[in-house]
Every structure is written in C-alpha cells, then in structure tokens.
Amino acid sequence: MAEHARKYPELWQRFTPRQTLVRYSWYMGVIFVAVWSVRNLDIPWFYFLDAHIQAADLAVRMWPPDMDFLGQLYDPLIETIHIATLGTAVTIVLAFPVAFLAARNTTFNSVTWFIGRLILVTSRSVNTVVWGLLFVAIFGPGPMAGIWAIAFRSIGFMGKLTAEAIEEIDQGPVEAIEATGASRLQVLWFGILPQVLPVIYGTTVYRWDINIRESTVLGFVGAGGIGIQLYASINLFSWQEVSLMLIAVFCVVVVSEFVSAIVRQRIT
C-alpha cells in the first residue's frame, strides 16, 4: 500500500518544483523591470488626479463638430488617400526586388542576402514619422515627402512577407523550368512569381490599408495630408474642427478597411 502511494501520489501538480521556481522567477523579473522602468520615467503622477475632469472638459469642447469646416477638409483628405496610394505603388517597385534578394533560394550569394535583409530591417526599424522628417528635409514640406516616407516604411513589411513566401514555394516547377535551359530571369518570372502572386496581392492591399492610417499623421511633420490641418487646429484650440477631422479620418479608415477586406476575400 505504501509503495502504491509513492508511485501514485494523491496530490497532482502541473509543474515540478523547479518549473514553478523558474516561472515565478520570470514573473518577478517582469515586475522588477516594469517598476524600474516606471521609476526612471519620472512620471508626474499628480496630473492623473484630475485627468478625468480634463478629458470630460475636452469632450465638451469638441462637441458638436464644426460642420461649416467640412468644405475645407475635402482636399486634405483626398491628398491623404493619394499619399497612401502612391506610397504603396512606389513600395511595389522597390520592395519586391529586395524580397528576391532577401530570400535564400533566389538571392545570388550570402552578400546579396545580407544586403537584402539589412534593407528590410532598416525599413522596419524606422517609424513612418521619422522617415517623414527625413524626406521633408530632402524634398521640403508637402506630399512628396509623405509618399517617400510611406514607401520607405512599407518596404520592410512587404519585402519580408514576400521573401518568406518565396522561401516556401514548391521547388518542383522551378526545377522543371530550369531543366529546359531557361535563364534565371525566366525561372523567376514563370516558376517563382506565379506562386507568390497571391501573397503579393494580399500584402499590397493590406499594406495600403495600413498606409491610409499612417498617412493621416504625416502632416504633423509637414509631409502633407490632413495631418497639417489637424495640427494647425490643435494649436489654435479649435476643438470642434478637430472632432470633425477625427470623424472624417475614422470614416476613411473604415472604408479602406472594408475595401481591403473585400479585395483580400476575392484574392483568396
């Protein structure tokens, strides 16, 4: 009976004592890092005491939206959509050659693979607003800076997903085309590209949807779009105009999400 009890203890434990110690050590480590980060941020906690009052006061000032301002929103809103669309179009031209370099089965050698991956990582590591600041310094304020900011931010996203899709293709068609003596370009065009086209279409539409949202804030750094007008109204404390612009941006984002979902559904 005693031997049976040793083999089959009545108290079941999901984790061993060592696993439990490791798990709680991780928990304590996360808590320690969070507390350490908060302490070093020097947050003025007294502002939180009346934050709810300030939020309620701001909501009162923003309502009702200034509908007389609606006529001045059309051009900046259309410009925002154009920036996102043209930025995505430029991304298509730039990102997919980089994706072929960054995929192990289509790159030329380890050096070109490293260069391709470096471009993708650099693009993703820099925020769209930072790209906007850079291109405003190059092209000056305006939509051109916004287009290139959107494009350079999107290269990493679209290129990475496309490169992963290229690495996962079926090698059978590729080997069959190579056996006919086709050139490298013909292998890419007829053997690889048809297999990754659905990913390219879906990624492009999805990124365009994201770019619609990101292009709305580029005006804060002078890169065109409705963000310029939004920034001006905030500085002038014209909160009823701000609320109208936020509603307009929300409507555009909802429409772009709806269009993106329909297109992706048809692709798949």
C-alpha positions, 0 to 999 in steps of 0.5 A, spaced: 500 500 500 505 504 501 509 503 495 502 504 491 502 511 494 509 513 492 508 511 485 501 514 485 501 520 489 494 523 491 496 530 490 497 532 482 501 538 480 502 541 473 509 543 474 515 540 478 518 544 483 523 547 479 518 549 473 514 553 478 521 556 481 523 558 474 516 561 472 515 565 478 522 567 477 520 570 470 514 573 473 518 577 478 523 579 473 517 582 469 515 586 475 522 588 477 523 591 470 516 594 469 517 598 476 524 600 474 522 602 468 516 606 471 521 609 476 526 612 471 520 615 467 519 620 472 512 620 471 508 626 474 503 622 477 499 628 480 496 630 473 492 623 473 488 626 479 484 630 475 485 627 468 478 625 468 475 632 469 480 634 463 478 629 458 470 630 460 472 638 459 475 636 452 469 632 450 465 638 451 469 642 447 469 638 441 462 637 441 458 638 436 463 638 430 464 644 426 460 642 420 461 649 416 469 646 416 467 640 412 468 644 405 475 645 407 477 638 409 475 635 402 482 636 399 486 634 405 483 628 405 483 626 398 491 628 398 491 623 404 488 617 400 493 619 394 499 619 399 497 612 401 496 610 394 502 612 391 506 610 397 504 603 396 505 603 388 512 606 389 513 600 395 511 595 389 517 597 385 522 597 390 520 592 395 519 586 391 526 586 388 529 586 395 524 580 397 528 576 391 534 578 394 532 577 401 530 570 400 535 564 400 533 560 394 533 566 389 538 571 392 545 570 388 550 569 394 550 570 402 552 578 400 546 579 396 542 576 402 545 580 407 544 586 403 537 584 402 535 583 409 539 589 412 534 593 407 528 590 410 530 591 417 532 598 416 525 599 413 522 596 419 526 599 424 524 606 422 517 609 424 513 612 418 514 619 422 521 619 422 522 617 415 517 623 414 522 628 417 527 625 413 524 626 406 521 633 408 528 635 409 530 632 402 524 634 398 521 640 403 514 640 406 508 637 402 506 630 399 512 628 396 515 627 402 509 623 405 509 618 399 517 617 400 516 616 407 510 611 406 514 607 401 520 607 405 516 604 411 512 599 407 518 596 404 520 592 410 513 589 411 512 587 404 519 585 402 519 580 408 512 577 407 514 576 400 521 573 401 518 568 406 513 566 401 518 565 396 522 561 401 516 556 401 514 555 394 514 548 391 521 547 388 518 542 383 516 547 377 522 551 378 526 545 377 522 543 371 523 550 368 530 550 369 531 543 366 529 546 359 535 551 359 531 557 361 535 563 364 534 565 371 530 571 369 525 566 366 525 561 372 523 567 376 518 570 372 514 563 370 516 558 376 517 563 382 512 569 381 506 565 379 506 562 386 507 568 390 502 572 386 497 571 391 501 573 397 503 579 393 496 581 392 494 580 399 500 584 402 499 590 397 492 591 399 493 590 406 499 594 406 495 600 403 490 599 408 495 600 413 498 606 409 491 610 409 492 610 417 499 612 417 498 617 412 493 621 416 499 623 421 504 625 416 502 632 416 504 633 423 511 633 420 509 637 414 509 631 409 502 633 407 495 630 408 490 632 413 495 631 418 497 639 417 490 641 418 489 637 424 495 640 427 494 647 425 487 646 429 490 643 435 494 649 436 489 654 435 484 650 440 479 649 435 476 643 438 470 642 434 474 642 427 478 637 430 472 632 432 470 633 425 477 631 422 477 625 427 470 623 424 472 624 417 479 620 418 475 614 422 470 614 416 476 613 411 479 608 415 473 604 415 472 604 408 479 602 406 478 597 411 472 594 408 475 595 401 481 591 403 477 586 406 473 585 400 479 585 395 483 580 400 476 575 400 476 575 392 484 574 392 483 568 396 
